[in-house]
Amino acid sequence: MNEQLKMRTFDLDRTLQPLPVPTLEDTCERYLASIEPLVDAETFARNKAAVEELKTEGGLGRKLHAALLDRASKMDNWLSGWWENYAYLTYQEPLIINSSIGISTDARVTHPDQAMRAAQLTAGTIDFYLSIVHETLPPEVQRDGSGFDMSLLKRFFSTNRFPGVGCDRIATYGFGESRHLLVIRNGHFYTFEAIRPDGHPLSAGEIMTQFKRIIASADAAPAAPPVGVLTADARLVWARERDWLALHPANRSNLDRIDRALFVVCLDNERHEDFDALARAGLHGSKGNRWYDKSFALVVDLNGRFTLHGEHSPVDAGAWVPLIEKIAGPSPDVEPAPGAGLPQPAAMQWNLFPETLAAIEAAGKTYDKLTGDLDLRIGHFTDFGKELIKTFKTGPDPFVQMSFMLAYWRLYGRLPKTYEAASTRMFRGGRTETIRTASPQALAFVQAMSDGGASREQKLELMRAAFAEHGKRGKDASAGQGVDRHLLGLRLIAAEMGCSELPALYSEEIYKRGWELSTAQLPMKLGFVNHFGAVCHEGYGIGYIIKDDHINFNVSSFRSHLATDSTRFLEAIYAALRDMSGLSEPSAAS
């Protein structure tokens, strides 16, 4: 540990290996095993033939794989550049719910002074930022002492996503140079310098004074058109409206200040009284009180409840964990500093054309439709947590993932195509790979749980086999030996080579089918749960955090899809967890 503390933040980055390319044979084998429990025998046979074609010697699949290996030989990470464009930047639908994420702390933890709590969180975040700038933040390390890629941390701050025609772009401004914050209250925008020209940050007391000034100013000001809601519209629409907005010099200056701000602080003028309300505050917030293009925002309500809102394209959710763990815990009370000598926060004034006012109204309708369609439920499962799960001689994650399989089977009579995010940060520029949860072993387990003739011992044996398979898939994915990034790479290299046709595998329905379950766990001590939307209309989004004696869940779906119901699915997960724990030996569960 002492050696780790001596290391600079990015020291281990140079020791990391490039992202590997799996063998074509391994990917084909893993892919077939992942789709077998999802399709009937005839469909599986057709897909198996397509996979055989993909790996035929001298065929197109081999040529694409060779081209991918050539690309990988020249890059630290062969997926770099491709991934952001494919997964995020070419996505033209609104960011909120579809792409944005939130991470909440416990909704039961309140603070009597909103400005104080926001100042504590902000001061801690600025300290975190400066520890990255000065490279004093110890690097994250694995158990064997090897490192994780830390480069994503440079994109936390002063980072903005810009809407574009067909493809957005990301820009990080002057890492180590930006000094101001953007603060939003009642749809009014303010900025102030949080770091002095000499590099020293304002104290928490000085930040608190600035927040109190902003709250007083915004609460006394007349209602303003919610300019921020423009960022909630479809990307092509927002790209056009941003260009129109920027025609006025004052607006152009405002946009530049927003783009270059270190991060956003949203001082919500409402109370998020329960878990669901706080989750919604993190995922989308109130109309106009967010700027969804910024990399992240600290959101604090009138009761001092805190949640983080994030723009997913520059940073994966897991990378925010060290920041939240640093700032979310108890902090000593702060007294506001004297205001003398502290410049007043600058209030932004917008000059809005009639066309922009009409666009704000239209974007508000888009916001209302999206947020109204969101069926979001937060679950606080208190029967048990990781301590009991360990008695099954498995990691907590396979246990919880199998509860999703059992819940879905009971509701829909089949297994879902399921995505679980795995980090590949052990490699240079690593981001994520997919753990495909549905497996033949999972299918055998859920079938046995519904078979009245299966004994407890048989169910327990099949459950442990499903755990083992999921654990193996998780390790493979984190080691860069998954399925989905490789298959994506072959498809994208085909486009670069100008191939007029793709291998037959890519036209199969099971390959093109959306992720009916999109899931992600965050290993956090202070976090309550992570929030995100389903990635397809017929699907569910499930965020979860497994604690020692409880498990927290975010389950989201869309009300407009008649077959999904977040409350019903959450209840099915609870029932599955209880039934699975009931398979334990009495002595082990006691």
C-alpha positions as CSV (number, residue, x, y, z in Angstrom):
1,M,0.0,0.0,0.0
2,N,2.9,2.4,0.8
3,E,4.4,1.7,-2.6
4,Q,1.0,2.5,-4.2
5,L,0.8,5.8,-2.3
6,K,4.3,6.8,-3.8
7,M,3.1,6.2,-7.3
8,R,1.7,9.0,-9.4
9,T,-1.8,8.6,-10.8
10,F,-0.9,7.5,-14.3
11,D,2.4,5.6,-13.5
12,L,0.9,2.2,-14.1
13,D,-0.8,3.1,-17.4
14,R,2.4,2.6,-19.3
15,T,2.7,-0.9,-17.9
16,L,-0.6,-2.1,-19.2
17,Q,-1.0,-4.5,-22.1
18,P,-2.8,-3.6,-25.3
19,L,-6.4,-4.9,-25.6
20,P,-6.2,-8.4,-27.1
21,V,-8.1,-9.8,-30.0
22,P,-9.6,-13.2,-29.2
23,T,-9.1,-16.1,-31.6
24,L,-11.9,-16.5,-34.1
25,E,-12.5,-20.1,-32.9
26,D,-12.9,-19.0,-29.3
27,T,-15.3,-16.2,-30.2
28,C,-17.4,-18.5,-32.4
29,E,-17.6,-21.2,-29.6
30,R,-18.6,-18.6,-27.0
31,Y,-21.2,-17.0,-29.2
32,L,-22.9,-20.3,-30.0
33,A,-23.0,-21.2,-26.3
34,S,-24.6,-17.8,-25.5
35,I,-27.4,-18.0,-28.1
36,E,-28.2,-21.7,-27.7
37,P,-30.6,-21.2,-24.7
38,L,-32.3,-18.3,-26.5
39,V,-33.5,-20.0,-29.7
40,D,-35.2,-23.1,-30.9
41,A,-33.3,-26.0,-32.5
42,E,-34.0,-25.0,-36.1
43,T,-32.8,-21.4,-35.5
44,F,-29.7,-22.6,-33.6
45,A,-28.8,-25.0,-36.5
46,R,-29.0,-22.1,-38.9
47,N,-26.9,-19.9,-36.7
48,K,-24.4,-22.7,-36.2
49,A,-24.0,-22.9,-40.0
50,A,-23.5,-19.2,-40.2
51,V,-20.8,-19.4,-37.5
52,E,-19.1,-22.2,-39.3
53,E,-19.1,-20.0,-42.4
54,L,-17.5,-17.2,-40.5
55,K,-14.5,-19.2,-39.5
56,T,-14.1,-21.1,-42.8
57,E,-10.4,-21.0,-44.0
58,G,-10.0,-18.5,-46.8
59,G,-13.5,-17.1,-46.2
60,L,-14.5,-13.5,-45.5
61,G,-14.5,-14.0,-41.8
62,R,-10.9,-15.0,-41.8
63,K,-10.0,-12.0,-44.0
64,L,-11.8,-9.7,-41.6
65,H,-10.1,-11.2,-38.6
66,A,-6.7,-10.9,-40.2
67,A,-7.4,-7.2,-40.9
68,L,-8.4,-6.7,-37.3
69,L,-5.2,-8.3,-36.1
70,D,-3.3,-6.0,-38.3
71,R,-5.1,-3.0,-36.8
72,A,-4.5,-4.3,-33.3
73,S,-0.7,-4.6,-34.0
74,K,-0.5,-0.9,-34.6
75,M,-2.6,0.4,-31.7
76,D,-2.7,0.3,-27.9
77,N,-6.4,-0.4,-28.1
78,W,-7.9,-1.6,-31.4
79,L,-11.4,-0.6,-30.3
80,S,-10.4,3.0,-29.6
81,G,-12.2,5.5,-31.8
82,W,-14.7,2.8,-33.0
83,W,-16.3,2.2,-29.6
84,E,-17.4,5.7,-28.7
85,N,-18.8,6.4,-32.2
86,Y,-20.6,3.1,-32.4
87,A,-22.0,2.9,-28.8
88,Y,-22.7,6.6,-28.2
89,L,-21.8,9.3,-30.6
90,T,-23.8,8.1,-33.6
91,Y,-26.8,7.6,-31.4
92,Q,-29.2,10.3,-32.4
93,E,-32.0,9.9,-29.9
94,P,-32.2,12.1,-26.8
95,L,-29.5,11.4,-24.2
96,I,-31.8,11.4,-21.2
97,I,-32.9,7.9,-20.1
98,N,-31.6,6.4,-23.3
99,S,-27.9,7.1,-22.6
100,S,-27.6,9.2,-19.4
101,I,-26.9,7.5,-16.1
102,G,-27.3,8.4,-12.4
103,I,-25.7,7.2,-9.2
104,S,-27.5,7.8,-5.9
105,T,-26.5,7.8,-2.3
106,D,-29.0,6.9,0.4
107,A,-32.2,8.9,0.1
108,R,-32.6,8.6,3.8
109,V,-29.5,10.7,4.5
110,T,-30.5,14.3,4.7
111,H,-28.7,17.6,5.6
112,P,-30.3,20.7,7.1
113,D,-28.5,23.1,4.8
114,Q,-28.6,22.6,1.0
115,A,-25.8,25.1,0.3
116,M,-23.6,23.6,3.0
117,R,-24.0,20.0,1.7
118,A,-23.5,21.2,-1.9
119,A,-20.3,23.0,-0.8
120,Q,-18.9,20.0,0.9
121,L,-19.5,17.8,-2.1
122,T,-18.1,20.4,-4.5
123,A,-15.0,21.1,-2.4
124,G,-14.3,17.4,-2.3
125,T,-14.8,17.1,-6.1
126,I,-12.4,19.9,-6.7
127,D,-9.8,18.3,-4.4
128,F,-10.3,15.1,-6.4
129,Y,-9.8,17.1,-9.7
130,L,-6.6,18.7,-8.4
131,S,-5.3,15.3,-7.3
132,I,-5.6,14.2,-10.9
133,V,-4.1,17.4,-12.3
134,H,-1.1,17.1,-9.9
135,E,-1.1,13.2,-10.2
136,T,-1.2,12.7,-6.5
137,L,-4.2,10.4,-6.6
138,P,-2.9,6.8,-6.1
139,P,-3.6,4.6,-9.1
140,E,-6.2,1.9,-8.7
141,V,-4.6,-1.6,-8.5
142,Q,-5.7,-5.1,-8.8
143,R,-5.0,-7.7,-6.1
144,D,-1.8,-8.8,-7.9
145,G,-0.5,-5.3,-7.9
146,S,-1.1,-4.6,-11.6
147,G,-2.9,-1.5,-12.6
148,F,-6.1,-0.3,-14.2
149,D,-6.2,2.3,-16.9
150,M,-6.6,5.7,-15.3
151,S,-6.8,7.8,-18.4
152,L,-10.6,8.1,-18.3
153,L,-10.3,10.3,-15.2
154,K,-8.9,13.1,-17.4
155,R,-12.3,13.2,-19.1
156,F,-14.4,13.7,-15.9
157,F,-13.8,17.4,-16.0
158,S,-14.1,20.3,-18.5
159,T,-15.7,17.8,-20.9
160,N,-18.7,18.4,-23.1
161,R,-20.5,16.4,-25.7
162,F,-21.5,18.4,-28.8
163,P,-24.5,17.4,-30.9
164,G,-23.9,16.8,-34.6
165,V,-25.5,15.7,-37.8
166,G,-25.1,11.9,-37.8
167,C,-22.4,11.9,-35.2
168,D,-21.7,13.9,-32.0
169,R,-18.2,14.7,-30.7
170,I,-16.6,15.0,-27.3
171,A,-14.1,17.7,-26.3
172,T,-12.1,18.1,-23.1
173,Y,-11.0,21.7,-22.5
174,G,-7.6,22.6,-21.1
175,F,-7.2,19.8,-18.6
176,G,-5.7,21.5,-15.5
177,E,-6.6,24.9,-16.8
178,S,-10.4,25.3,-16.4
179,R,-11.3,26.9,-13.1
180,H,-15.0,27.7,-13.1
181,L,-18.2,25.8,-12.2
182,L,-21.6,25.9,-13.8
183,V,-24.4,26.1,-11.3
184,I,-28.1,25.7,-12.3
185,R,-31.0,26.7,-10.1
186,N,-34.7,27.1,-11.2
187,G,-33.4,26.9,-14.8
188,H,-31.1,29.9,-14.3
189,F,-27.4,29.5,-15.1
190,Y,-24.5,30.9,-13.0
191,T,-20.8,30.5,-13.1
192,F,-18.0,31.4,-10.7
193,E,-14.3,30.7,-10.4
194,A,-13.8,27.8,-8.0
195,I,-10.0,27.7,-8.4
196,R,-7.9,30.9,-8.1
197,P,-5.3,31.9,-10.7
198,D,-2.6,30.7,-8.4
199,G,-4.1,27.1,-8.5
200,H,-5.6,27.1,-5.0
201,P,-9.3,26.2,-4.7
202,L,-11.9,28.2,-2.9
203,S,-12.5,26.9,0.6
204,A,-15.7,25.0,1.3
205,G,-17.0,28.1,3.2
206,E,-16.3,30.3,0.2
207,I,-18.1,27.9,-2.1
208,M,-21.0,27.8,0.3
209,T,-21.2,31.6,0.2
210,Q,-21.4,31.5,-3.6
211,F,-24.1,28.8,-3.5
212,K,-26.2,30.9,-1.0
213,R,-25.8,33.9,-3.3
214,I,-27.0,31.8,-6.3
215,I,-30.0,30.4,-4.4
216,A,-31.1,33.9,-3.3
217,S,-30.7,35.3,-6.8
218,A,-32.4,32.5,-8.6
219,D,-35.3,32.2,-6.1
220,A,-36.0,36.0,-6.4
221,A,-35.7,36.0,-10.2
222,P,-38.7,35.8,-12.5
223,A,-39.2,32.4,-14.2
224,A,-37.0,32.0,-17.3
225,P,-37.5,29.8,-20.3
226,P,-35.8,26.4,-19.5
227,V,-32.9,26.7,-22.0
228,G,-31.3,23.5,-20.6
229,V,-34.2,21.4,-21.8
230,L,-32.9,21.9,-25.4
231,T,-30.2,19.4,-24.5
232,A,-32.9,16.8,-23.9
233,D,-34.1,16.7,-27.5
234,A,-32.9,14.5,-30.4
235,R,-29.3,15.2,-31.2
236,L,-30.0,16.4,-34.8
237,V,-32.6,18.8,-33.5
238,W,-30.4,20.1,-30.7
239,A,-27.5,20.4,-33.2
240,R,-29.6,22.7,-35.3
241,E,-30.9,24.7,-32.4
242,R,-27.5,25.1,-30.8
243,D,-26.2,26.6,-34.0
244,W,-29.2,29.0,-34.1
245,L,-28.7,29.9,-30.4
246,A,-25.0,30.6,-31.0
247,L,-25.8,33.3,-33.6
248,H,-26.2,35.8,-30.8
249,P,-22.8,36.8,-29.3
250,A,-24.0,36.7,-25.7
251,N,-25.4,33.2,-26.2
252,R,-22.2,32.1,-27.9
253,S,-20.3,33.3,-24.8
254,N,-22.7,31.5,-22.5
255,L,-22.3,28.2,-24.5
256,D,-18.5,28.5,-24.3
257,R,-18.6,29.0,-20.6
258,I,-20.8,26.0,-20.2
259,D,-18.7,23.8,-22.4
260,R,-15.5,24.7,-20.5
261,A,-16.9,24.5,-17.0
262,L,-15.2,22.0,-14.7
263,F,-18.6,20.3,-14.0
264,V,-22.1,21.2,-13.1
265,V,-23.8,21.7,-9.7
266,C,-27.6,21.4,-9.8
267,L,-29.3,23.0,-6.8
268,D,-32.7,21.5,-7.1
269,N,-35.5,23.6,-5.6
270,E,-37.5,20.5,-4.6
271,R,-37.3,17.6,-2.2
272,H,-36.7,14.1,-3.6
273,E,-38.4,12.4,-0.7
274,D,-38.0,8.7,-1.7
275,F,-35.7,6.4,-3.5
276,D,-37.6,6.6,-6.8
277,A,-37.7,10.4,-6.8
278,L,-33.9,10.6,-6.1
279,A,-33.2,8.1,-8.9
280,R,-35.2,10.3,-11.3
281,A,-33.3,13.3,-10.1
282,G,-30.1,11.6,-11.1
283,L,-31.3,10.1,-14.3
284,H,-33.1,13.1,-15.8
285,G,-34.0,15.8,-13.2
286,S,-36.6,18.5,-13.5
287,K,-37.2,20.2,-16.8
288,G,-34.5,22.8,-17.6
289,N,-32.4,22.3,-14.5
290,R,-29.8,20.1,-16.2
291,W,-27.3,20.5,-19.1
292,Y,-27.2,16.9,-20.4
293,D,-24.1,17.4,-22.6
294,K,-21.8,18.0,-19.6
295,S,-19.8,15.0,-18.4
296,F,-21.4,15.0,-14.9
297,A,-23.4,17.0,-12.5
298,L,-23.6,17.0,-8.7
299,V,-27.3,17.2,-7.9
300,V,-28.4,18.3,-4.4
301,D,-32.0,18.8,-3.3
302,L,-33.5,21.0,-0.6
303,N,-32.9,18.2,2.0
304,G,-29.3,17.9,1.0
305,R,-29.8,14.6,-0.7
306,F,-27.1,13.9,-3.3
307,T,-27.1,12.1,-6.6
308,L,-24.8,12.2,-9.5
309,H,-26.0,12.7,-13.1
310,G,-23.6,11.5,-15.8
311,E,-23.2,11.6,-19.6
312,H,-22.1,8.1,-20.5
313,S,-20.0,8.6,-23.6
314,P,-16.7,9.9,-22.2
315,V,-16.8,7.9,-18.9
316,D,-18.1,4.5,-17.8
317,A,-20.1,4.4,-14.6
318,G,-17.5,2.4,-12.7
319,A,-14.9,5.1,-13.2
320,W,-17.0,7.5,-11.1
321,V,-16.9,5.2,-8.0
322,P,-13.7,6.6,-6.5
323,L,-15.1,10.1,-6.8
324,I,-18.4,9.3,-5.1
325,E,-16.6,7.3,-2.4
326,K,-14.4,10.3,-1.7
327,I,-17.1,12.9,-1.4
328,A,-20.3,11.2,-0.3
329,G,-19.4,10.4,3.3
330,P,-20.0,12.6,6.3
331,S,-18.1,15.9,6.3
332,P,-17.5,18.5,9.0
333,D,-20.0,21.3,9.1
334,V,-19.0,24.4,7.1
335,E,-19.6,28.1,7.9
336,P,-20.2,30.5,5.0
337,A,-17.1,32.7,4.4
338,P,-17.4,36.5,4.4
339,G,-18.4,37.7,0.9
340,A,-16.0,40.7,0.9
341,G,-13.4,40.1,-1.8
342,L,-15.3,37.2,-3.3
343,P,-16.7,38.2,-6.7
344,Q,-20.4,37.6,-7.2
345,P,-21.4,34.6,-9.3
346,A,-22.1,35.6,-12.9
347,A,-25.7,35.1,-14.0
348,M,-26.1,34.1,-17.7
349,Q,-28.5,36.2,-19.7
350,W,-29.9,34.6,-22.8
351,N,-31.1,36.4,-25.9
352,L,-33.7,34.0,-27.3
353,F,-35.2,34.3,-30.8
354,P,-38.9,33.4,-31.3
355,E,-37.7,30.2,-33.1
356,T,-35.6,29.2,-30.0
357,L,-38.6,29.8,-27.7
358,A,-40.6,27.5,-29.9
359,A,-37.7,24.9,-29.9
360,I,-37.7,25.1,-26.1
361,E,-41.4,24.4,-26.0
362,A,-41.0,21.4,-28.4
363,A,-38.0,20.0,-26.4
364,G,-40.1,20.3,-23.3
365,K,-42.7,18.1,-24.9
366,T,-40.0,15.6,-25.8
367,Y,-38.8,15.7,-22.2
368,D,-42.3,15.1,-20.9
369,K,-42.9,12.2,-23.2
370,L,-39.6,10.5,-22.3
371,T,-39.9,11.0,-18.6
372,G,-43.6,10.1,-18.5
373,D,-42.9,6.8,-20.3
374,L,-40.2,5.8,-17.9
375,D,-41.3,3.1,-15.5
376,L,-38.7,3.2,-12.8
377,R,-38.7,1.4,-9.5
378,I,-36.0,1.3,-6.8
379,G,-35.8,-1.8,-4.6
380,H,-34.1,-2.1,-1.2
381,F,-33.9,-5.9,-0.7
382,T,-33.1,-6.5,3.0
383,D,-33.4,-10.2,3.4
384,F,-29.7,-10.8,2.9
385,G,-26.6,-9.7,1.0
386,K,-23.2,-10.9,0.0
387,E,-22.5,-12.5,3.4
388,L,-25.2,-15.1,3.0
389,I,-24.5,-15.5,-0.8
390,K,-20.9,-16.5,0.1
391,T,-22.3,-19.6,1.8
392,F,-23.1,-20.9,-1.7
393,K,-19.4,-20.8,-2.5
394,T,-19.9,-18.3,-5.3
395,G,-19.3,-14.7,-5.9
396,P,-22.3,-12.4,-5.2
397,D,-22.6,-11.3,-8.9
398,P,-23.4,-14.8,-10.4
399,F,-26.0,-15.3,-7.6
400,V,-27.8,-12.0,-8.4
401,Q,-27.6,-12.5,-12.2
402,M,-29.2,-15.9,-11.9
403,S,-32.0,-14.3,-10.0
404,F,-32.7,-12.2,-13.1
405,M,-32.8,-15.3,-15.2
406,L,-35.2,-17.1,-12.9
407,A,-37.4,-14.0,-12.6
408,Y,-37.6,-13.5,-16.3
409,W,-38.3,-17.2,-16.9
410,R,-41.2,-17.2,-14.5
411,L,-42.7,-14.1,-16.1
412,Y,-42.1,-14.8,-19.8
413,G,-41.4,-18.5,-20.1
414,R,-38.0,-18.1,-21.7
415,L,-34.5,-16.6,-21.0
416,P,-33.8,-13.0,-22.1
417,K,-30.9,-11.9,-24.2
418,T,-28.8,-10.3,-21.4
419,Y,-26.0,-7.8,-21.2
420,E,-23.9,-7.3,-18.1
421,A,-21.1,-4.7,-18.2
422,A,-17.6,-6.0,-17.5
423,S,-14.6,-3.6,-17.2
424,T,-11.6,-4.0,-19.4
425,R,-9.6,-1.3,-17.7
426,M,-6.7,-3.7,-17.1
427,F,-5.8,-2.9,-20.7
428,R,-4.6,0.3,-22.2
429,G,-7.6,2.5,-23.0
430,G,-9.9,-0.3,-21.8
431,R,-13.6,0.4,-21.3
432,T,-16.1,-2.5,-21.2
433,E,-17.0,-5.9,-22.6
434,T,-20.2,-7.9,-22.4
435,I,-20.9,-10.7,-20.1
436,R,-23.7,-12.7,-21.8
437,T,-25.6,-14.1,-18.8
438,A,-28.0,-16.5,-20.6
439,S,-26.3,-19.9,-20.7
440,P,-27.2,-23.5,-21.2
441,Q,-26.4,-24.0,-17.5
442,A,-28.7,-21.0,-16.5
443,L,-31.5,-22.6,-18.7
444,A,-31.1,-26.0,-16.9
445,F,-31.3,-24.3,-13.6
446,V,-34.4,-22.2,-14.2
447,Q,-36.2,-25.2,-15.7
448,A,-35.4,-27.3,-12.7
449,M,-36.8,-24.5,-10.4
450,S,-40.1,-24.8,-12.3
451,D,-40.0,-28.6,-12.3
452,G,-41.9,-30.1,-9.4
453,G,-40.0,-33.4,-9.8
454,A,-36.5,-31.9,-9.2
455,S,-35.1,-32.4,-5.8
456,R,-33.5,-29.6,-3.7
457,E,-30.1,-31.3,-4.2
458,Q,-30.6,-31.3,-8.0
459,K,-31.6,-27.7,-8.1
460,L,-28.7,-26.7,-5.9
461,E,-26.3,-28.6,-8.1
462,L,-27.7,-27.0,-11.3
463,M,-27.6,-23.5,-9.6
464,R,-23.9,-23.9,-8.7
465,A,-23.2,-25.0,-12.3
466,A,-24.9,-21.8,-13.5
467,F,-22.9,-19.8,-11.1
468,A,-19.6,-21.3,-12.3
469,E,-20.4,-20.7,-15.9
470,H,-21.3,-17.1,-15.2
471,G,-18.2,-16.6,-13.2
472,K,-16.1,-18.0,-16.1
473,R,-17.7,-15.7,-18.6
474,G,-17.1,-12.7,-16.3
475,K,-13.4,-13.4,-16.0
476,D,-13.2,-14.0,-19.8
477,A,-14.9,-10.7,-20.6
478,S,-12.7,-8.7,-18.2
479,A,-9.6,-10.4,-19.8
480,G,-10.7,-9.1,-23.2
481,Q,-11.9,-12.6,-24.2
482,G,-15.6,-11.8,-24.7
483,V,-17.8,-12.1,-27.8
484,D,-19.4,-8.8,-28.6
485,R,-16.5,-6.4,-29.0
486,H,-14.7,-8.9,-31.3
487,L,-17.8,-9.4,-33.5
488,L,-18.3,-5.6,-33.6
489,G,-14.7,-5.2,-34.6
490,L,-15.1,-7.6,-37.5
491,R,-18.2,-5.7,-38.7
492,L,-16.5,-2.3,-38.4
493,I,-13.4,-3.5,-40.2
494,A,-15.6,-4.8,-43.0
495,A,-17.0,-1.3,-43.4
496,E,-13.6,0.2,-43.6
497,M,-12.6,-2.4,-46.2
498,G,-15.6,-1.5,-48.3
499,C,-17.2,-4.9,-48.1
500,S,-20.6,-4.9,-49.8
501,E,-21.9,-7.8,-47.7
502,L,-21.4,-9.1,-44.2
503,P,-21.1,-12.7,-43.1
504,A,-24.6,-14.3,-42.7
505,L,-24.2,-14.3,-38.9
506,Y,-24.9,-10.5,-38.8
507,S,-28.3,-10.8,-40.5
508,E,-29.7,-13.3,-38.0
509,E,-32.4,-12.1,-35.7
510,I,-30.8,-13.3,-32.5
511,Y,-27.7,-11.2,-33.3
512,K,-29.7,-8.1,-34.1
513,R,-32.1,-8.5,-31.2
514,G,-31.8,-5.8,-28.6
515,W,-30.6,-6.6,-25.0
516,E,-33.8,-7.5,-23.2
517,L,-32.0,-7.2,-20.0
518,S,-29.2,-4.5,-19.7
519,T,-27.5,-4.9,-16.4
520,A,-24.6,-3.4,-14.5
521,Q,-23.3,-3.7,-10.9
522,L,-21.3,-1.1,-9.2
523,P,-19.0,-2.2,-6.3
524,M,-19.6,0.7,-3.9
525,K,-19.5,1.2,-0.2
526,L,-21.3,4.6,-0.1
527,G,-23.4,4.4,-3.2
528,F,-27.0,3.4,-3.0
529,V,-27.7,2.3,-6.5
530,N,-27.0,3.2,-10.2
531,H,-29.7,4.3,-12.5
532,F,-30.2,3.9,-16.3
533,G,-32.9,3.2,-18.8
534,A,-33.7,0.0,-20.7
535,V,-31.7,-0.1,-24.0
536,C,-34.6,-1.4,-26.1
537,H,-38.3,-0.7,-26.0
538,E,-39.2,-4.2,-24.9
539,G,-36.4,-4.5,-22.4
540,Y,-35.4,-3.7,-18.8
541,G,-32.5,-1.8,-17.4
542,I,-31.2,-3.2,-14.1
543,G,-28.6,-1.4,-11.9
544,Y,-27.6,-3.0,-8.6
545,I,-25.2,-2.7,-5.7
546,I,-24.6,-5.7,-3.5
547,K,-23.9,-4.9,0.2
548,D,-23.0,-7.2,3.1
549,D,-26.6,-7.6,4.3
550,H,-28.8,-6.1,1.5
551,I,-29.0,-5.5,-2.2
552,N,-30.2,-2.4,-3.9
553,F,-31.8,-2.4,-7.3
554,N,-32.8,0.0,-10.1
555,V,-35.4,-1.6,-12.5
556,S,-36.5,0.5,-15.4
557,S,-38.7,-0.1,-18.5
558,F,-41.1,1.7,-20.7
559,R,-44.8,2.1,-19.8
560,S,-45.7,2.2,-23.5
561,H,-44.6,-1.4,-23.9
562,L,-47.5,-3.5,-22.7
563,A,-45.4,-6.6,-21.8
564,T,-43.0,-4.9,-19.4
565,D,-43.7,-3.8,-15.8
566,S,-40.9,-2.7,-13.5
567,T,-42.8,-3.3,-10.3
568,R,-43.7,-6.8,-11.3
569,F,-40.2,-7.6,-12.5
570,L,-38.7,-6.3,-9.2
571,E,-41.1,-8.4,-7.2
572,A,-40.1,-11.5,-9.4
573,I,-36.4,-10.8,-8.6
574,Y,-37.2,-10.7,-4.9
575,A,-39.1,-14.0,-5.1
576,A,-36.2,-15.6,-7.1
577,L,-33.6,-14.5,-4.5
578,R,-35.6,-15.9,-1.7
579,D,-36.2,-19.2,-3.5
580,M,-32.6,-19.5,-4.4
581,S,-31.5,-18.8,-0.8
582,G,-33.9,-21.5,0.3
583,L,-31.8,-24.1,-1.5
584,S,-29.0,-23.6,1.0
585,E,-28.2,-26.2,3.6
586,P,-29.9,-25.2,6.8
587,S,-26.6,-24.9,8.6
588,A,-25.1,-22.7,5.9
589,A,-27.9,-20.3,5.9
590,S,-28.0,-19.9,9.6
